[in-house]
Amino acid sequence: MNERKTIPIQDINEASSCASAEPYALMVLGDSMLPEFEEGEIIVVEPSGLVKDGSYVVAYVNDEYIFRQLVKHDDGWMLKPLNPLYENIPVPDVDVAKGVVIMKKRPGKRSEQKRYI
């Protein structure tokens, strides 16, 4: 049985010849963003995208990158998983967002894609 290896985003960016402002693709791992994002789907992330309330973002928090929805509430901001089995993560501001998800696609299915712009 092959075990899937998770490669940290910073390792990809350091080894890549892409400019830091170019969009990049990631595969969704886990079930924290169900039902909107299923494991194995590909998300396209815009590093310089406009971050706003409700944006799906890749954020850097607690010394790791995480994929969540950025939501404003009375006390500030939080990173919200769509799956209620996971907890919200309070954050001080939107600066934790390192990129905005602009599209998702199911691998091998050309017609199955959705944009978030």
C-alpha positions as semicolon CSV with decimal commas, in nm:
position;residue;x (nm);y (nm);z (nm)
1;M;0,000;0,000;0,000
2;N;0,139;0,342;-0,098
3;E;0,123;0,612;0,166
4;R;0,061;0,967;0,044
5;K;0,334;1,215;0,131
6;T;0,238;1,572;0,211
7;I;0,480;1,830;0,070
8;P;0,475;2,163;0,254
9;I;0,388;2,463;0,037
10;Q;0,705;2,648;0,128
11;D;0,915;2,359;-0,010
12;I;0,733;2,383;-0,343
13;N;0,777;2,759;-0,366
14;E;1,148;2,745;-0,277
15;A;1,219;2,477;-0,537
16;S;1,009;2,637;-0,808
17;S;1,112;2,887;-1,072
18;C;0,764;3,047;-1,056
19;A;0,731;3,401;-0,936
20;S;0,568;3,433;-0,595
21;A;0,268;3,616;-0,746
22;E;0,182;3,340;-0,998
23;P;-0,119;3,116;-0,930
24;Y;-0,043;2,760;-0,821
25;A;-0,243;2,439;-0,784
26;L;-0,285;2,221;-0,476
27;M;-0,470;1,897;-0,412
28;V;-0,729;1,896;-0,135
29;L;-0,634;1,648;0,136
30;G;-0,872;1,545;0,412
31;D;-1,236;1,623;0,479
32;S;-1,225;1,954;0,666
33;M;-1,373;2,147;0,372
34;L;-1,655;1,907;0,285
35;P;-1,907;1,932;0,129
36;E;-1,780;2,209;-0,104
37;F;-1,429;2,067;-0,151
38;E;-1,375;1,691;-0,169
39;E;-1,047;1,510;-0,110
40;G;-0,854;1,478;-0,435
41;E;-0,997;1,789;-0,599
42;I;-0,749;2,044;-0,732
43;I;-0,771;2,404;-0,614
44;V;-0,603;2,695;-0,792
45;V;-0,466;2,956;-0,553
46;E;-0,397;3,320;-0,642
47;P;-0,125;3,452;-0,405
48;S;-0,211;3,814;-0,478
49;G;-0,589;3,762;-0,484
50;L;-0,831;3,992;-0,304
51;V;-0,907;3,857;0,044
52;K;-1,256;3,932;0,175
53;D;-1,513;3,792;0,414
54;G;-1,613;3,447;0,290
55;S;-1,304;3,387;0,073
56;Y;-1,157;3,039;0,060
57;V;-0,791;3,084;0,147
58;V;-0,463;2,907;0,205
59;A;-0,345;3,055;0,533
60;Y;-0,033;3,025;0,745
61;V;-0,126;2,971;1,108
62;N;0,028;2,776;1,396
63;D;0,344;2,713;1,191
64;E;0,159;2,537;0,907
65;Y;-0,038;2,608;0,592
66;I;-0,409;2,533;0,611
67;F;-0,704;2,555;0,370
68;R;-1,014;2,721;0,520
69;Q;-1,279;2,986;0,467
70;L;-1,192;3,329;0,606
71;V;-1,489;3,472;0,796
72;K;-1,537;3,803;0,978
73;H;-1,718;3,794;1,310
74;D;-1,777;4,038;1,596
75;D;-1,438;3,978;1,760
76;G;-1,230;3,984;1,440
77;W;-1,153;3,709;1,190
78;M;-1,154;3,330;1,194
79;L;-1,056;3,044;0,967
80;K;-1,364;2,828;0,934
81;P;-1,373;2,466;0,816
82;L;-1,691;2,382;0,625
83;N;-1,710;2,043;0,795
84;P;-1,861;2,099;1,144
85;L;-1,643;1,820;1,289
86;Y;-1,349;2,065;1,287
87;E;-1,303;2,377;1,500
88;N;-1,280;2,739;1,392
89;I;-0,940;2,903;1,432
90;P;-0,944;3,267;1,549
91;V;-0,687;3,485;1,371
92;P;-0,583;3,846;1,436
93;D;-0,636;3,972;1,080
94;V;-0,642;3,878;0,712
95;D;-0,262;3,880;0,689
96;V;-0,261;3,506;0,768
97;A;-0,409;3,448;0,420
98;K;-0,129;3,366;0,176
99;G;-0,353;3,305;-0,123
100;V;-0,715;3,302;-0,235
101;V;-0,877;3,001;-0,402
102;I;-1,002;3,111;-0,744
103;M;-1,106;2,775;-0,889
104;K;-1,154;2,407;-0,815
105;K;-1,149;2,115;-1,053
106;R;-1,200;1,742;-1,030
107;P;-0,901;1,561;-1,187
108;G;-0,984;1,389;-1,515
109;K;-1,316;1,570;-1,551
110;R;-1,276;1,863;-1,788
111;S;-1,630;1,989;-1,747
112;E;-1,633;1,966;-1,366
113;Q;-1,485;2,292;-1,247
114;K;-1,605;2,588;-1,044
115;R;-1,471;2,943;-1,020
116;Y;-1,464;3,156;-0,704
117;I;-1,401;3,505;-0,838
